[in-house]
């Protein structure tokens, strides 16, 4: 008689599967709570102690870690030496394993979870049984995901056994699960920023229609410890499926929103902001962000850090947009937006703090990891190296530097009265970025603030800014030729501030 070992933390559907296995003439072994559940359901089940001839001990920490279990799982059925050893020790084969693990991730997500409680929810026996069965998948069928159980039953009913291809598929799934499980435990226990090994793990949220281009395949994965200010934490209320590019742009918008507490609206296109604005209320912030660049916003995404009302929704509905993000929408706003059936309307978290402490970039053969740029620049961090700053200009100076951080380098941002009026990014030289931003701003550049994401090794950008009537410049400083830029500012009566030089 063939045997199945069943030991599950999540017991959903297990009674039905056990019944079907019994009908196929398969004996069932079980442990602890699973044994009780099956027994109470009237299923003939053998307790694990009768197989091991050894009681559970150490509050259940030790029950399946036994040669009678792992010998029955690991022996190769076509290896005479293995068969002789099994017979010598009177070990019975175990042909099927159905195991899911202690819910470690769910446990540590719970508010108030203590370290000791988390440790007790690290499964030892479960992963060991899964790995033994998966290693010997030539002979053993292992289920770690109950969605695969019915395919196992179907094959057994139709063919009397499971196929090798199916068992190999299940084995790979097991090793992905146990690797991810260990990775989460390692992440929970790790305190250093840059340990000798990185073992992050992700779970697939969705297959995407395509990647950055239609000929590329793509999927969206989320971290197992879901972060509040993230796309994976959003609920989609309407619209088409999110695309690869939608997710990239929306992620960029959420990162920008995390910089500001005041009512803020962000428009993003191709991962760069095309309009960012602050105001005393969200309606004004939306109007200013739209006015910042009414051309580039077409086909982009718009994000808010407050409630979208009917006034804002009406303005949004008059545009072609890909995605709208906000923590809340009025009923009137949702009714208006429902007329744009394809636009993706997402509800975000109310928490716009930056969710992650590290940022990563995949490179050929490796991974770059750095601490996230969370520097909060204020006027005490700045040094005025030329001219004078009006008190009323400080908000724009600091606002410009914050936005600049989220524009691809080389980056120049022009701001005026709490809104961007020109953005130049992703250029191979700084004066080129400045030219784009200044020409986009046009007359709005007069009296504006220019923010740069890096210092000026030459005064050419300052000369150009002066031609457009820029009032003040803020940049990190630190070039060995800083004095040339300072002299140019003096010549054109421009104010220059240096801030956050070590960033």
N, C-alpha and C positions, 0 to 999 in steps of 0.2 A: 504493500500500500504506500502511495506517495504521501508526503507530509508537507503541510504549509505552516509556517510560523507567522503569527499575526501579533503585532505589538504596536499600537497606535496611540498617539496623543490626541489627535483629531479623529474622532470616531464616526464622523459623518459617513453614512453608507456602508459601514463595515459589516453590519449584520446581514444585509442582503448578499454581499460578496461571499461571506462565510457560508451562508446557506447554499449558494450556488456551487462552491467548492465541495461541500459535503455531498451534494447531489451527484457530483462527478466522481465520488468515491475517494476523496482526498481527506486524510486525517488532519485535524487542526490542533496545533500547539499554541498556547497563548500565555500572557503574563499579566499580573496585577489587575489594573482597572479594565483592561481589554478582556481578560479572562472572565471577570465578573459580569461584564456587559453581555458577552456571548452566552454565558451560562444562564443568566437571567432571561435571555431571549429563547431559551430552550434548545440551544445548539450544543451538540456533543463536542466538548473541547477538553484537551489534555493540559493540565497546568504544567508550567515549565519545570517545577520542582520534581515532577515524576520523570522528566527526561534527564535532568542533571543529577538527580538524587542528592540535591544540595539545596537548602532553603535560601530564599532571598535574604540578604543581610545588608547592614550599614544603611538602613532606611531606604532600601531599594537601589542603592548605588551599585550593588553587585547582584545580578540575577541571571544574565545571559552570557556573561564573560566566562565561558566554560568550554572545555574540549568536546563535550557531548553536543554542544550547539555548533561551535565553529568547525569541528571535525566533520559534522554532518553537512555543513555548507561548503567547505573548501575542498573536499576530496574529489579527485578527478575520477569519474566513473570508468574511464577506459585505461586507467593506469593500474596494473596488477598490484604493484607495491602499495598504492594508496588503498585499494580495495582490501588487501590483506591486513593492513594496519587498522582499517575501520572494523573489519570483522573480528580481529583480535581483541579490540577494546569494546566490542558490542555497541558500536555507535550506529545509529539509524540515519539514513540520508534525510536531508531536508531539501525539498525540491522547489519550494515556493516561499518567498519572503514578502510580507506586506508590512512595512514599517514607515511611520512618519515620526518626526523628531519633537522633542520638547520645544515649546515655542519660545526660544531664547529671545528673538528680536521683539516679538510681541510683549514679552515680559519686561524688557528694559525700556520699552516705549511708555509703560505705565507710569503715571505720576507717583512719585514717592518710592519707586523701586529701590530697595537697598542693594548694596554691593553683594551682601551675603545671599540675598534671594536670587540675584542674577546668577551667581555662581552655581547655586543648586539647580538652576534651569539649564545648565550645560549638559547635554545628553552625551553619554559615553557609550553605553551598550547599543543604542540605536544606530549611530554611525558605524560602529564596529560590525554589526550584523549586515548592514547595507553594503559595506565595503567588501566583506567576505563573499557575500552572494554575488556582487557585481564582478569581483575578480574571477569568480568561477561561473560566469554567465554562459559558458559553453554547456553547462548542465543545469544551472539554477535560474529561475525566473524571479526577478526582484522588482517590486512595485514600491516606489517612494512617493508617487503622485496618484491619488485615487482616480483621476481622470483616465488612467491607463488600465484600470482594473477590468473594465468591460471588454476591452480588446483582448485581454488575456483570457477571459471566460469564453469569448467567441471562438478564439483559436482552439481552446481545449475542447469545446463542444464539437467543432467542425473537424478538427484534425487529430484530436487526442493528445496534442502537445503544442507548445509554442514554438515559433520559428526562431532560428538562430539570429536572423536579422532583427527581429523584434526584441530578443533578449539583449542583443548588443546595443540597440537603441535605449533600452531601459537601463543598462549598465552605465552608459555615458551620462544619462540623466542623473543617476545616483552620484557619480563622481563630481558632477557640476554642483549638485546639492550639498554634498559633504564639504567640498572646497569652499562654497559660499558660506556655509554654516561656520566653519572654522575661521573664515575671513572676518565674519562679523564679531566673533568672540575675540579675535586678535585685535580688531579695531577698538572694541570696547575696553580692552585691557591696556592698550598702548597709550602712553602719555607723551613720548617724545614726538617732535614735529617730523623728523626725518629718520625713521628707523631703518635698519639694514635691509628690510624687505617691505614692500607695499603689497597688501593683500585686499584691496578694495573689491567689492562685489556689487553687481547690479542685476535687477530683475526686469524682464521685458514688459513694457507697458503696451506697446502696439507695434505692428508692422506698418511701415509707412508706404504710401503708393510708390514713391521713388525718393532718391536722395537729392543732392544739390541740383542735379540735372536728371532729366527723365530716363537716361540710360543707366543710372546708378541705383542699386538697391539700398534700402535703409530701414532701420528700426529705431524705436525710442526706448531707452532703458532708464530706470530710476534707481536711486540709492535705496537700500532697504530701510534705512532710518530716514524717512521722508522729511525733507526740509521745508519749512513753512513758506518762505519766499521763493518758490520754485514752480516751474511749469507742471511738474508731476503732482503738486498739491492743488492745482486748479481744477475746478469743475466746469465743463463745457456745457453751456445752456442751449446753444443752437449753432448751425453752420456746418460746413464740410469738415472732414477730418483735417487735423493739423498736419501740415507738411514739414519736411526737414527744415526748410528755410523759415517757415512760420515760427518753429520752436527756437531757432537761433535768434531771430529778431525779438521774440517775446522775452527770451532770457536776457537779452541786452537791455530791454526796456525795464524789466524788474530790477536789474542791477542799478540803473540810473535812479529809479524811484527810491532805492534804499539810501540814497544820499540826502534826501530832503524830508523834513517834517511838515513844512508848509504845504498847502494845497498845490499839487503839482500835476502837470500833464506832460507826457513824453510821446513824441512821434518818432518812430524808428523805421529806417529803410536800409536793407542790406547790412544789418547789424550796427549801423552808425546812426546816432540821433540826427534827425533833420529839423526837429523843433522841440525845445524844452522851455517850459515857462513855469514860474511861480506867481501866485497872486493871493489876495485875501479870501478868495473863494474859488471853487473848482470851475465854475462857468467862465470866469475871467481867465483862469489858467488855460483852459481849452482854447478860448478865442485867441489868446496870445501865442500859444503853441502852433495853432493853424496859421496865423499871420506870419510866423517866423519863416515858413517856407511852404506856401500853398501849392507849389508845384510838386516837390519831392514827396509830400505826404500821400499823393495818389498811389494807391496800391500798397501802402505801407501798413503799419500797425500803430495803434494809439493806446496808451496805458495811463491809468489814473490811480491816485492813492486815496481816493474818496468815492462817494456815491455819485454815479451817473444819473442825472435827473432828465426830465423830458426836454429841457432846453438844450442840454448837451447832446442828447440822443438825436434830436432833430437835426442838429448840425452834422453829426456823424453820418446820419442816414442820407445826407445829400452828397456824400463822397463815396468813391470806390475804395474800400478798405479790406484788408485781409483778416485782421484780428483786432478785437477790442478787449482790453483787460481792465477790470476794476474790482474792488472788494465788495461792491454792492451796486444794485441797480433799482431804481424805483419801478413800480408796476407800469407806470406810463412810459418810462424809458424802454422797458422790455417790449411793450406793445408796439412802439414806434420802430424799434430795431428788428422786430419780427418780419417787417416788410422786406428786409434785406436777408433773404433766407440763406444765402451762401456765406455771409460774413460770420466768422467764428466769434462768438461772445463767450468770454471766460470769466468766471468768478475767481479772484485771487484770495490769498490769505490777507487778513488785516494787518499782519506783521510784515513790514517791509524792511526789517533789518536784514543785512546781508547774511545769507544762510550758511555760508561755508567759510571755513578758516583757511582753506588751501585751494589754489587753482592749479589745474593740470593742462598740459598740452602734449598730445601724442606726436612723437617724432619717429622717423625711421629707426627701428631698433631700440626704442626706449621711450621714456616718459619724463617730461620736465614738470617739476612741482615747485611751487613757491607759495609763501604766505600771501593771502589776499590783501590787496591794497585797500586798507580801511582807514588810512590817515584822514583825520578830520582837521583840515586847515582852518585856523582862525587868524584874526589880524595880529595877534600876539606872536604868531609864527613868522610873520612877514617883516621884511626890512625894506623900508622905502629908500632907494638908492638915488633917486632923482625926482625932484618936484615935491608936491604935496597932495595928499589924498583928502578929498572932502569926506566928511563922515558919511554922507549919503551915498558915496561910491563904494563903500566897503562891501555892502551886500552883493553888488554886481561883480566886484573883483573875486570874491570867494565863490560865488555862483559860477562864474566863468571857469575857474580852475576845477571845480567839481565836474562840470560837464566835460571839460577837456580830457579828463581822466578816462572817459568812456568813448572817445573818438580815436580811431586808428591813427597811429603815428605815421608820419609827422602830422601833428594836429594843431589847428588854430581855431579858436572859437571867439566870435564877437558877440557881446551881450550888451543889452541896454534895458533898463527898467525891468529887470527880472525875467527877461526872455532872450533867447538866442536870436540874433539877426543875421548871422552868417557863420557857416561851419565849413572848414576845409580839412579833410583828413585823408590818410592813406597815401600821402605823396612822398616821393623819394627825396624832396628837399623842402625845407621849411618855408622859403619864400614862395614856393609854388602853392603850398597849402594856404598861406596868407593871401595870396592873390585870389584864390577861389573864394575864400571866406569874405574878403573885402568886396569883390565884385558882386557877390551874391547880396551882400548888405546894401551896396549902393549908397544912397543918401542916408540910410540908417546908420552907416558907419560913423558919421559925424557925431562926435560926442560920446561914442561907444567905448567900451572896455575891450581890449584884446587880451585873450588868455592863450598861453602856449604850454604844451606839455613838456617842453625842454628849453634849455637856454639858447641864447643867440650867439653863435661863434663869430658872426659877422653882422654888421649893422643894416644889411640890405632889407630885412623884414621891417625894421623900424622906419627906414626911409619910405617904404611903401605905405606903411600904416599912417605916417604923417601926411602923405598925399591925400588920403581919404578922410582926414580929420579925426582920427582916433584920439581920444583924450588921455587914456592911461593904458599901461601894459602890466600884466602880471605873468611871471615866468619863474621857473625854479632857481635859475642862476647856477653858477658853478663852472662856467667856461673860463679858460685862462685868458680869453679875450673879452671878458665882461666889460672892461673899461671902455672898449670901442663902442659897445652898445649904449653904455651910460652917456658917453660924450654925444652920441647921436641923439639921444633923448633930450639932453640939455639944449642941443642946437635947435631942436624942433619944439622945445617947451612941452615935452611930454613927461608925464609922471610914470615912473617904473617901480614896481615892487618885486622883490625876490621872496619866494616862499617855499618852505618845505624842501630845502636844498638837497637833503639826503634821500629823497624819494626817487 
